[in-house]
Amino acid sequence: MVTEVSNWPMAEDLAPICPYCNTTSELVYGTLLYPHNPALAHLPFYYCGPACDAWVGCHKDTEIPLGRLANAELRHWKVQAHVAFDKLWRVSTISKRKELRRRAYLLLAEQMGLPPSECHIGKMDVTLCKLVIEIVDSRVIHHQLRKAHKANANANT
Ligand SMILES: [Zn+2]
């Protein structure tokens, strides 16, 4: 029995399986996916195409995928979920945004019944993205954030 121990996985070990056709995606660069956007040209993506036309970006300065591969439909819903979710924390001053965003993600995870480590829009499918939008629209998280903010303000006076 051989146990491979490596802290520095190679790109082929990191390449996610395409959820649409079950084959391994391949590492490509932004020039292929965004030919008209030079800012993305040097960034790595995992891609399955052209039949699936699905891809996912990587964590900054790594070849570690941000989540699952997304096709055109999922990319659309991921953008919509981000538009909804980002409204929760973009309202704050820049210095407080990071903390507010962290808290908003924790509350979202709780509402969705997901462990916080799994509650990232990049990891979600279409159904979960739609659920994010529903939860944000219900304003339950707005309410919880405001309550926490008031409690903090009182504690600091
Ligand atoms: Zn595929």
Backbone and ligand atoms as CSV (ligand in chain L), in Angstrom:
chain,resi,resn,atom,element,x,y,z
A,1,MET,N,N,0.852,-1.207,0.000
A,1,MET,CA,C,0.000,0.000,0.000
A,1,MET,C,C,0.877,1.243,0.000
A,2,VAL,N,N,0.619,2.127,-0.899
A,2,VAL,CA,C,1.399,3.356,-0.995
A,2,VAL,C,C,0.524,4.534,-0.579
A,3,THR,N,N,1.027,5.278,0.369
A,3,THR,CA,C,0.300,6.481,0.764
A,3,THR,C,C,1.052,7.701,0.273
A,4,GLU,N,N,0.432,8.432,-0.595
A,4,GLU,CA,C,1.042,9.641,-1.137
A,4,GLU,C,C,0.830,10.791,-0.163
A,5,VAL,N,N,1.908,11.394,0.252
A,5,VAL,CA,C,1.789,12.576,1.098
A,5,VAL,C,C,2.447,13.739,0.378
A,6,SER,N,N,1.655,14.732,0.048
A,6,SER,CA,C,2.210,15.883,-0.640
A,6,SER,C,C,1.478,17.144,-0.210
A,7,ASN,N,N,2.239,18.120,0.211
A,7,ASN,CA,C,1.638,19.414,0.541
A,7,ASN,C,C,1.536,20.296,-0.691
A,8,TRP,N,N,2.130,19.869,-1.785
A,8,TRP,CA,C,2.146,20.687,-2.993
A,8,TRP,C,C,1.537,19.905,-4.136
A,9,PRO,N,N,0.205,19.791,-4.126
A,9,PRO,CA,C,-0.443,18.998,-5.175
A,9,PRO,C,C,-0.215,19.597,-6.562
A,10,MET,N,N,-0.098,18.723,-7.545
A,10,MET,CA,C,0.071,19.155,-8.926
A,10,MET,C,C,-1.308,19.515,-9.503
A,11,ALA,N,N,-1.266,20.327,-10.559
A,11,ALA,CA,C,-2.520,20.798,-11.158
A,11,ALA,C,C,-3.443,19.639,-11.513
A,12,GLU,N,N,-2.865,18.509,-11.994
A,12,GLU,CA,C,-3.749,17.418,-12.434
A,12,GLU,C,C,-4.495,16.777,-11.258
A,13,ASP,N,N,-3.896,16.886,-10.040
A,13,ASP,CA,C,-4.596,16.371,-8.860
A,13,ASP,C,C,-5.710,17.317,-8.432
A,14,LEU,N,N,-5.550,18.575,-8.781
A,14,LEU,CA,C,-6.503,19.595,-8.342
A,14,LEU,C,C,-7.663,19.768,-9.318
A,15,ALA,N,N,-7.458,19.304,-10.560
A,15,ALA,CA,C,-8.468,19.527,-11.599
A,15,ALA,C,C,-9.800,18.894,-11.191
A,16,PRO,N,N,-10.844,19.724,-11.028
A,16,PRO,CA,C,-12.136,19.165,-10.621
A,16,PRO,C,C,-12.769,18.330,-11.733
A,17,ILE,N,N,-13.575,17.359,-11.335
A,17,ILE,CA,C,-14.379,16.586,-12.282
A,17,ILE,C,C,-15.520,17.489,-12.747
A,18,CYS,N,N,-15.750,17.508,-14.034
A,18,CYS,CA,C,-16.864,18.309,-14.568
A,18,CYS,C,C,-18.184,17.686,-14.098
A,19,PRO,N,N,-19.038,18.465,-13.410
A,19,PRO,CA,C,-20.294,17.899,-12.899
A,19,PRO,C,C,-21.312,17.610,-13.999
A,20,TYR,N,N,-21.036,18.084,-15.232
A,20,TYR,CA,C,-22.002,17.884,-16.317
A,20,TYR,C,C,-21.714,16.620,-17.127
A,21,CYS,N,N,-20.422,16.264,-17.265
A,21,CYS,CA,C,-20.092,15.092,-18.087
A,21,CYS,C,C,-19.186,14.093,-17.358
A,22,ASN,N,N,-18.814,14.411,-16.114
A,22,ASN,CA,C,-18.006,13.505,-15.288
A,22,ASN,C,C,-16.603,13.218,-15.808
A,23,THR,N,N,-16.058,14.097,-16.641
A,23,THR,CA,C,-14.657,13.924,-17.013
A,23,THR,C,C,-13.830,14.993,-16.301
A,24,THR,N,N,-12.521,14.758,-16.263
A,24,THR,CA,C,-11.645,15.696,-15.563
A,24,THR,C,C,-11.464,16.959,-16.396
A,25,SER,N,N,-11.569,18.093,-15.739
A,25,SER,CA,C,-11.393,19.366,-16.438
A,25,SER,C,C,-9.910,19.597,-16.704
A,26,GLU,N,N,-9.606,20.574,-17.547
A,26,GLU,CA,C,-8.202,20.865,-17.808
A,26,GLU,C,C,-7.871,22.311,-17.469
A,27,LEU,N,N,-6.606,22.499,-17.100
A,27,LEU,CA,C,-6.139,23.828,-16.733
A,27,LEU,C,C,-5.904,24.655,-17.993
A,28,VAL,N,N,-6.545,25.804,-18.062
A,28,VAL,CA,C,-6.357,26.707,-19.205
A,28,VAL,C,C,-6.105,28.116,-18.661
A,29,TYR,N,N,-5.847,29.049,-19.563
A,29,TYR,CA,C,-5.643,30.425,-19.125
A,29,TYR,C,C,-6.742,31.336,-19.671
A,30,GLY,N,N,-6.850,32.483,-19.044
A,30,GLY,CA,C,-7.935,33.417,-19.348
A,30,GLY,C,C,-8.068,33.796,-20.803
A,31,THR,N,N,-6.939,33.742,-21.546
A,31,THR,CA,C,-6.985,34.112,-22.969
A,31,THR,C,C,-8.007,33.268,-23.731
A,32,LEU,N,N,-8.189,32.011,-23.304
A,32,LEU,CA,C,-9.122,31.109,-23.982
A,32,LEU,C,C,-10.577,31.480,-23.674
A,33,LEU,N,N,-10.842,31.817,-22.410
A,33,LEU,CA,C,-12.221,32.026,-21.965
A,33,LEU,C,C,-12.668,33.476,-22.090
A,34,TYR,N,N,-11.727,34.364,-21.901
A,34,TYR,CA,C,-12.049,35.796,-21.947
A,34,TYR,C,C,-11.093,36.499,-22.910
A,35,PRO,N,N,-11.177,36.163,-24.215
A,35,PRO,CA,C,-10.195,36.694,-25.177
A,35,PRO,C,C,-10.181,38.220,-25.231
A,36,HIS,N,N,-11.260,38.855,-24.809
A,36,HIS,CA,C,-11.320,40.320,-24.906
A,36,HIS,C,C,-11.037,41.014,-23.590
A,37,ASN,N,N,-10.575,40.223,-22.607
A,37,ASN,CA,C,-10.297,40.820,-21.308
A,37,ASN,C,C,-8.849,40.549,-20.894
A,38,PRO,N,N,-7.925,41.437,-21.299
A,38,PRO,CA,C,-6.501,41.209,-21.038
A,38,PRO,C,C,-6.184,41.061,-19.548
A,39,ALA,N,N,-7.006,41.650,-18.681
A,39,ALA,CA,C,-6.748,41.566,-17.242
A,39,ALA,C,C,-6.815,40.120,-16.745
A,40,LEU,N,N,-7.561,39.279,-17.460
A,40,LEU,CA,C,-7.739,37.884,-17.025
A,40,LEU,C,C,-6.828,36.917,-17.784
A,41,ALA,N,N,-6.076,37.440,-18.750
A,41,ALA,CA,C,-5.318,36.585,-19.667
A,41,ALA,C,C,-4.393,35.593,-18.962
A,42,HIS,N,N,-3.751,36.016,-17.870
A,42,HIS,CA,C,-2.741,35.159,-17.230
A,42,HIS,C,C,-3.303,34.342,-16.071
A,43,LEU,N,N,-4.601,34.472,-15.833
A,43,LEU,CA,C,-5.184,33.744,-14.703
A,43,LEU,C,C,-5.553,32.319,-15.109
A,44,PRO,N,N,-5.294,31.353,-14.213
A,44,PRO,CA,C,-5.647,29.959,-14.513
A,44,PRO,C,C,-7.124,29.664,-14.249
A,45,PHE,N,N,-7.681,28.794,-15.069
A,45,PHE,CA,C,-9.057,28.328,-14.910
A,45,PHE,C,C,-9.064,26.823,-15.188
A,46,TYR,N,N,-10.021,26.120,-14.613
A,46,TYR,CA,C,-10.267,24.731,-15.012
A,46,TYR,C,C,-11.467,24.751,-15.937
A,47,TYR,N,N,-11.305,24.068,-17.075
A,47,TYR,CA,C,-12.269,24.203,-18.159
A,47,TYR,C,C,-12.687,22.849,-18.694
A,48,CYS,N,N,-13.957,22.700,-19.034
A,48,CYS,CA,C,-14.445,21.531,-19.755
A,48,CYS,C,C,-15.274,22.039,-20.924
A,49,GLY,N,N,-14.828,21.764,-22.112
A,49,GLY,CA,C,-15.557,22.302,-23.247
A,49,GLY,C,C,-15.173,21.611,-24.526
A,50,PRO,N,N,-15.763,22.028,-25.620
A,50,PRO,CA,C,-16.780,23.093,-25.721
A,50,PRO,C,C,-18.213,22.591,-25.467
A,51,ALA,N,N,-18.421,21.265,-25.382
A,51,ALA,CA,C,-19.790,20.760,-25.192
A,51,ALA,C,C,-20.386,21.264,-23.875
A,52,CYS,N,N,-19.608,21.191,-22.796
A,52,CYS,CA,C,-20.120,21.634,-21.490
A,52,CYS,C,C,-19.990,23.150,-21.349
A,53,ASP,N,N,-18.948,23.705,-21.948
A,53,ASP,CA,C,-18.684,25.134,-21.833
A,53,ASP,C,C,-18.727,25.574,-20.368
A,54,ALA,N,N,-18.017,24.804,-19.540
A,54,ALA,CA,C,-18.052,25.047,-18.096
A,54,ALA,C,C,-16.653,25.342,-17.590
A,55,TRP,N,N,-16.544,26.268,-16.647
A,55,TRP,CA,C,-15.240,26.539,-16.060
A,55,TRP,C,C,-15.359,27.116,-14.659
A,56,VAL,N,N,-14.203,27.157,-13.989
A,56,VAL,CA,C,-14.132,27.765,-12.662
A,56,VAL,C,C,-12.750,28.407,-12.518
A,57,GLY,N,N,-12.679,29.519,-11.831
A,57,GLY,CA,C,-11.410,30.202,-11.576
A,57,GLY,C,C,-10.670,29.581,-10.398
A,58,CYS,N,N,-9.542,30.183,-10.049
A,58,CYS,CA,C,-8.700,29.654,-8.973
A,58,CYS,C,C,-8.516,30.699,-7.875
A,59,HIS,N,N,-8.204,30.203,-6.687
A,59,HIS,CA,C,-7.841,31.107,-5.599
A,59,HIS,C,C,-6.616,31.903,-6.030
A,60,LYS,N,N,-6.532,33.137,-5.563
A,60,LYS,CA,C,-5.484,34.064,-5.960
A,60,LYS,C,C,-4.089,33.430,-5.856
A,61,ASP,N,N,-3.311,33.577,-6.918
A,61,ASP,CA,C,-1.917,33.107,-6.971
A,61,ASP,C,C,-1.755,31.599,-6.751
A,62,THR,N,N,-2.793,30.822,-7.012
A,62,THR,CA,C,-2.683,29.362,-6.890
A,62,THR,C,C,-3.376,28.712,-8.088
A,63,GLU,N,N,-3.251,27.374,-8.149
A,63,GLU,CA,C,-4.033,26.610,-9.120
A,63,GLU,C,C,-5.077,25.777,-8.385
A,64,ILE,N,N,-5.528,26.307,-7.246
A,64,ILE,CA,C,-6.564,25.640,-6.456
A,64,ILE,C,C,-7.924,26.196,-6.882
A,65,PRO,N,N,-8.805,25.318,-7.394
A,65,PRO,CA,C,-10.090,25.807,-7.914
A,65,PRO,C,C,-10.942,26.472,-6.831
A,66,LEU,N,N,-11.670,27.508,-7.217
A,66,LEU,CA,C,-12.533,28.243,-6.288
A,66,LEU,C,C,-13.766,27.442,-5.880
A,67,GLY,N,N,-14.117,26.485,-6.668
A,67,GLY,CA,C,-15.328,25.707,-6.374
A,67,GLY,C,C,-15.552,24.714,-7.485
A,68,ARG,N,N,-16.808,24.539,-7.846
A,68,ARG,CA,C,-17.131,23.585,-8.903
A,68,ARG,C,C,-17.165,24.293,-10.261
A,69,LEU,N,N,-17.069,23.508,-11.330
A,69,LEU,CA,C,-17.183,24.084,-12.666
A,69,LEU,C,C,-18.621,24.563,-12.890
A,70,ALA,N,N,-18.748,25.688,-13.580
A,70,ALA,CA,C,-20.073,26.243,-13.819
A,70,ALA,C,C,-20.298,26.421,-15.311
A,71,ASN,N,N,-21.456,25.996,-15.783
A,71,ASN,CA,C,-21.814,26.255,-17.184
A,71,ASN,C,C,-22.517,27.615,-17.270
A,72,ALA,N,N,-22.983,27.983,-18.451
A,72,ALA,CA,C,-23.539,29.325,-18.647
A,72,ALA,C,C,-24.702,29.597,-17.687
A,73,GLU,N,N,-25.568,28.601,-17.496
A,73,GLU,CA,C,-26.723,28.801,-16.612
A,73,GLU,C,C,-26.262,29.048,-15.168
A,74,LEU,N,N,-25.322,28.204,-14.711
A,74,LEU,CA,C,-24.854,28.356,-13.326
A,74,LEU,C,C,-24.071,29.660,-13.150
A,75,ARG,N,N,-23.273,30.032,-14.175
A,75,ARG,CA,C,-22.537,31.301,-14.074
A,75,ARG,C,C,-23.510,32.455,-13.899
A,76,HIS,N,N,-24.624,32.393,-14.632
A,76,HIS,CA,C,-25.652,33.431,-14.504
A,76,HIS,C,C,-26.174,33.493,-13.064
A,77,TRP,N,N,-26.514,32.332,-12.496
A,77,TRP,CA,C,-27.116,32.326,-11.156
A,77,TRP,C,C,-26.096,32.653,-10.075
A,78,LYS,N,N,-24.822,32.314,-10.330
A,78,LYS,CA,C,-23.779,32.684,-9.363
A,78,LYS,C,C,-23.623,34.202,-9.296
A,79,VAL,N,N,-23.674,34.843,-10.462
A,79,VAL,CA,C,-23.580,36.309,-10.493
A,79,VAL,C,C,-24.774,36.902,-9.740
A,80,GLN,N,N,-25.977,36.367,-10.016
A,80,GLN,CA,C,-27.183,36.887,-9.341
A,80,GLN,C,C,-27.103,36.684,-7.831
A,81,ALA,N,N,-26.603,35.523,-7.402
A,81,ALA,CA,C,-26.476,35.243,-5.959
A,81,ALA,C,C,-25.492,36.220,-5.326
A,82,HIS,N,N,-24.402,36.513,-6.036
A,82,HIS,CA,C,-23.422,37.477,-5.515
A,82,HIS,C,C,-24.006,38.882,-5.433
A,83,VAL,N,N,-24.759,39.267,-6.448
A,83,VAL,CA,C,-25.384,40.598,-6.428
A,83,VAL,C,C,-26.252,40.722,-5.172
A,84,ALA,N,N,-27.043,39.677,-4.912
A,84,ALA,CA,C,-27.928,39.692,-3.738
A,84,ALA,C,C,-27.108,39.692,-2.450
A,85,PHE,N,N,-26.183,38.747,-2.343
A,85,PHE,CA,C,-25.423,38.594,-1.094
A,85,PHE,C,C,-24.543,39.809,-0.801
A,86,ASP,N,N,-23.913,40.337,-1.826
A,86,ASP,CA,C,-22.972,41.451,-1.607
A,86,ASP,C,C,-23.674,42.708,-1.087
A,87,LYS,N,N,-24.977,42.811,-1.330
A,87,LYS,CA,C,-25.739,43.945,-0.797
A,87,LYS,C,C,-25.732,43.943,0.730
A,88,LEU,N,N,-25.548,42.760,1.313
A,88,LEU,CA,C,-25.576,42.643,2.776
A,88,LEU,C,C,-24.386,43.334,3.429
A,89,TRP,N,N,-23.245,43.328,2.756
A,89,TRP,CA,C,-22.041,43.860,3.422
A,89,TRP,C,C,-21.415,45.056,2.716
A,90,ARG,N,N,-21.763,45.315,1.449
A,90,ARG,CA,C,-21.170,46.455,0.741
A,90,ARG,C,C,-21.634,47.791,1.316
A,91,VAL,N,N,-22.724,47.755,2.079
A,91,VAL,CA,C,-23.275,48.985,2.651
A,91,VAL,C,C,-22.325,49.610,3.667
A,92,SER,N,N,-21.500,48.763,4.265
A,92,SER,CA,C,-20.660,49.229,5.364
A,92,SER,C,C,-19.465,50.043,4.864
A,93,THR,N,N,-18.819,50.757,5.784
A,93,THR,CA,C,-17.581,51.451,5.432
A,93,THR,C,C,-16.518,50.402,5.122
A,94,ILE,N,N,-15.549,50.763,4.307
A,94,ILE,CA,C,-14.565,49.796,3.825
A,94,ILE,C,C,-13.869,49.053,4.965
A,95,SER,N,N,-13.542,49.754,6.031
A,95,SER,CA,C,-12.808,49.122,7.138
A,95,SER,C,C,-13.635,48.039,7.839
A,96,LYS,N,N,-14.939,48.146,7.752
A,96,LYS,CA,C,-15.793,47.179,8.464
A,96,LYS,C,C,-16.331,46.080,7.557
A,97,ARG,N,N,-16.089,46.220,6.251
A,97,ARG,CA,C,-16.699,45.293,5.297
A,97,ARG,C,C,-16.289,43.843,5.500
A,98,LYS,N,N,-15.010,43.639,5.783
A,98,LYS,CA,C,-14.488,42.276,5.888
A,98,LYS,C,C,-15.201,41.513,7.002
A,99,GLU,N,N,-15.335,42.169,8.137
A,99,GLU,CA,C,-15.990,41.549,9.284
A,99,GLU,C,C,-17.485,41.326,9.002
A,100,LEU,N,N,-18.099,42.314,8.382
A,100,LEU,CA,C,-19.523,42.205,8.071
A,100,LEU,C,C,-19.766,41.066,7.074
A,101,ARG,N,N,-18.864,40.939,6.110
A,101,ARG,CA,C,-18.975,39.890,5.105
A,101,ARG,C,C,-18.845,38.518,5.770
A,102,ARG,N,N,-17.882,38.405,6.692
A,102,ARG,CA,C,-17.668,37.145,7.407
A,102,ARG,C,C,-18.943,36.763,8.169
A,103,ARG,N,N,-19.500,37.757,8.869
A,103,ARG,CA,C,-20.719,37.498,9.643
A,103,ARG,C,C,-21.891,37.147,8.738
A,104,ALA,N,N,-22.003,37.847,7.613
A,104,ALA,CA,C,-23.102,37.590,6.679
A,104,ALA,C,C,-23.014,36.156,6.148
A,105,TYR,N,N,-21.785,35.689,5.872
A,105,TYR,CA,C,-21.611,34.306,5.389
A,105,TYR,C,C,-22.018,33.296,6.465
A,106,LEU,N,N,-21.665,33.586,7.720
A,106,LEU,CA,C,-22.039,32.666,8.809
A,106,LEU,C,C,-23.561,32.585,8.956
A,107,LEU,N,N,-24.213,33.742,8.868
A,107,LEU,CA,C,-25.676,33.764,8.989
A,107,LEU,C,C,-26.330,33.069,7.798
A,108,LEU,N,N,-25.749,33.267,6.621
A,108,LEU,CA,C,-26.268,32.604,5.427
A,108,LEU,C,C,-26.136,31.082,5.565
A,109,ALA,N,N,-24.983,30.629,6.057
A,109,ALA,CA,C,-24.749,29.192,6.256
A,109,ALA,C,C,-25.816,28.616,7.186
A,110,GLU,N,N,-26.088,29.355,8.266
A,110,GLU,CA,C,-27.084,28.919,9.242
A,110,GLU,C,C,-28.454,28.819,8.575
A,111,GLN,N,N,-28.812,29.842,7.808
A,111,GLN,CA,C,-30.115,29.850,7.135
A,111,GLN,C,C,-30.242,28.721,6.116
A,112,MET,N,N,-29.116,28.392,5.472
A,112,MET,CA,C,-29.152,27.380,4.416
A,112,MET,C,C,-28.961,25.978,4.961
A,113,GLY,N,N,-28.584,25.885,6.251
A,113,GLY,CA,C,-28.329,24.579,6.837
A,113,GLY,C,C,-27.053,23.944,6.306
A,114,LEU,N,N,-26.075,24.789,5.943
A,114,LEU,CA,C,-24.800,24.291,5.427
A,114,LEU,C,C,-23.705,24.556,6.453
A,115,PRO,N,N,-22.687,23.675,6.535
A,115,PRO,CA,C,-21.539,24.023,7.357
A,115,PRO,C,C,-20.858,25.254,6.738
A,116,PRO,N,N,-20.360,26.195,7.578
A,116,PRO,CA,C,-19.776,27.423,7.031
A,116,PRO,C,C,-18.694,27.169,5.974
A,117,SER,N,N,-17.943,26.069,6.107
A,117,SER,CA,C,-16.883,25.780,5.135
A,117,SER,C,C,-17.446,25.476,3.747
A,118,GLU,N,N,-18.720,25.055,3.703
A,118,GLU,CA,C,-19.348,24.721,2.415
A,118,GLU,C,C,-20.178,25.878,1.867
A,119,CYS,N,N,-20.351,26.897,2.696
A,119,CYS,CA,C,-21.257,27.978,2.307
A,119,CYS,C,C,-20.505,29.062,1.540
A,120,HIS,N,N,-20.154,28.762,0.305
A,120,HIS,CA,C,-19.519,29.742,-0.564
A,120,HIS,C,C,-20.204,29.660,-1.915
A,121,ILE,N,N,-20.534,30.799,-2.453
A,121,ILE,CA,C,-21.312,30.826,-3.693
A,121,ILE,C,C,-20.592,30.055,-4.798
A,122,GLY,N,N,-19.247,30.104,-4.786
A,122,GLY,CA,C,-18.461,29.381,-5.787
A,122,GLY,C,C,-18.674,27.878,-5.769
A,123,LYS,N,N,-19.143,27.359,-4.629
A,123,LYS,CA,C,-19.337,25.910,-4.501
A,123,LYS,C,C,-20.775,25.494,-4.791
A,124,MET,N,N,-21.649,26.475,-4.992
A,124,MET,CA,C,-23.079,26.160,-5.068
A,124,MET,C,C,-23.552,25.801,-6.473
A,125,ASP,N,N,-24.641,25.008,-6.523
A,125,ASP,CA,C,-25.284,24.727,-7.804
A,125,ASP,C,C,-26.430,25.726,-8.004
A,126,VAL,N,N,-27.168,25.561,-9.096
A,126,VAL,CA,C,-28.222,26.527,-9.444
A,126,VAL,C,C,-29.263,26.635,-8.323
A,127,THR,N,N,-29.683,25.479,-7.785
A,127,THR,CA,C,-30.707,25.478,-6.734
A,127,THR,C,C,-30.245,26.268,-5.517
A,128,LEU,N,N,-29.008,26.047,-5.108
A,128,LEU,CA,C,-28.497,26.745,-3.927
A,128,LEU,C,C,-28.322,28.241,-4.193
A,129,CYS,N,N,-27.887,28.586,-5.412
A,129,CYS,CA,C,-27.766,30.011,-5.752
A,129,CYS,C,C,-29.123,30.702,-5.657
A,130,LYS,N,N,-30.160,30.028,-6.128
A,130,LYS,CA,C,-31.508,30.603,-6.056
A,130,LYS,C,C,-31.954,30.743,-4.604
A,131,LEU,N,N,-31.546,29.781,-3.780
A,131,LEU,CA,C,-31.887,29.833,-2.354
A,131,LEU,C,C,-31.211,31.033,-1.684
A,132,VAL,N,N,-29.973,31.322,-2.062
A,132,VAL,CA,C,-29.271,32.499,-1.521
A,132,VAL,C,C,-30.106,33.753,-1.796
A,133,ILE,N,N,-30.571,33.884,-3.031
A,133,ILE,CA,C,-31.338,35.068,-3.429
A,133,ILE,C,C,-32.637,35.165,-2.620
A,134,GLU,N,N,-33.290,34.022,-2.461
A,134,GLU,CA,C,-34.529,33.985,-1.674
A,134,GLU,C,C,-34.292,34.413,-0.235
A,135,ILE,N,N,-33.228,33.873,0.363
A,135,ILE,CA,C,-32.928,34.178,1.770
A,135,ILE,C,C,-32.588,35.662,1.937
A,136,VAL,N,N,-31.771,36.191,1.023
A,136,VAL,CA,C,-31.412,37.616,1.124
A,136,VAL,C,C,-32.666,38.471,0.950
A,137,ASP,N,N,-33.513,38.118,-0.020
A,137,ASP,CA,C,-34.730,38.892,-0.271
A,137,ASP,C,C,-35.698,38.861,0.910
A,138,SER,N,N,-35.635,37.784,1.685
A,138,SER,CA,C,-36.539,37.678,2.846
A,138,SER,C,C,-36.110,38.629,3.963
A,139,ARG,N,N,-34.931,39.183,3.856
A,139,ARG,CA,C,-34.385,40.179,4.785
A,139,ARG,C,C,-34.098,39.641,6.179
A,140,VAL,N,N,-34.143,38.339,6.345
A,140,VAL,CA,C,-33.873,37.779,7.675
A,140,VAL,C,C,-32.422,38.062,8.096
A,141,ILE,N,N,-31.499,38.009,7.131
A,141,ILE,CA,C,-30.087,38.271,7.468
A,141,ILE,C,C,-29.862,39.758,7.748
A,142,HIS,N,N,-30.510,40.628,6.972
A,142,HIS,CA,C,-30.438,42.066,7.264
A,142,HIS,C,C,-30.799,42.303,8.728
A,143,HIS,N,N,-31.894,41.652,9.124
A,143,HIS,CA,C,-32.425,41.826,10.463
A,143,HIS,C,C,-31.416,41.365,11.514
A,144,GLN,N,N,-30.837,40.174,11.288
A,144,GLN,CA,C,-29.873,39.617,12.247
A,144,GLN,C,C,-28.608,40.481,12.325
A,145,LEU,N,N,-28.154,40.981,11.184
A,145,LEU,CA,C,-26.948,41.822,11.175
A,145,LEU,C,C,-27.208,43.125,11.924
A,146,ARG,N,N,-28.389,43.685,11.737
A,146,ARG,CA,C,-28.716,44.949,12.395
A,146,ARG,C,C,-28.791,44.749,13.905
A,147,LYS,N,N,-29.378,43.622,14.310
A,147,LYS,CA,C,-29.491,43.315,15.742
A,147,LYS,C,C,-28.095,43.183,16.367
A,148,ALA,N,N,-27.199,42.452,15.665
A,148,ALA,CA,C,-25.833,42.256,16.173
A,148,ALA,C,C,-25.093,43.591,16.241
A,149,HIS,N,N,-25.340,44.446,15.230
A,149,HIS,CA,C,-24.683,45.746,15.182
A,149,HIS,C,C,-25.116,46.607,16.374
A,150,LYS,N,N,-26.408,46.591,16.685
A,150,LYS,CA,C,-26.934,47.361,17.820
A,150,LYS,C,C,-26.352,46.841,19.132
A,151,ALA,N,N,-26.291,45.515,19.266
A,151,ALA,CA,C,-25.759,44.910,20.493
A,151,ALA,C,C,-24.303,45.336,20.688
A,152,ASN,N,N,-23.540,45.340,19.599
A,152,ASN,CA,C,-22.128,45.775,19.652
A,152,ASN,C,C,-22.028,47.227,20.054
A,153,ALA,N,N,-22.867,48.066,19.427
A,153,ALA,CA,C,-22.836,49.492,19.708
A,153,ALA,C,C,-23.133,49.756,21.178
A,154,ASN,N,N,-24.093,49.020,21.721
A,154,ASN,CA,C,-24.443,49.175,23.138
A,154,ASN,C,C,-23.305,48.720,24.035
A,155,ALA,N,N,-22.646,47.610,23.643
A,155,ALA,CA,C,-21.549,47.074,24.451
A,155,ALA,C,C,-20.370,48.044,24.484
A,156,ASN,N,N,-20.256,48.859,23.429
A,156,ASN,CA,C,-19.107,49.773,23.348
A,156,ASN,C,C,-19.369,51.132,24.002
A,157,THR,N,N,-20.569,51.348,24.502
A,157,THR,CA,C,-20.849,52.651,25.133
A,157,THR,C,C,-20.844,52.541,26.646
L,1,ZN,ZN,ZN,-17.926,18.487,-18.988
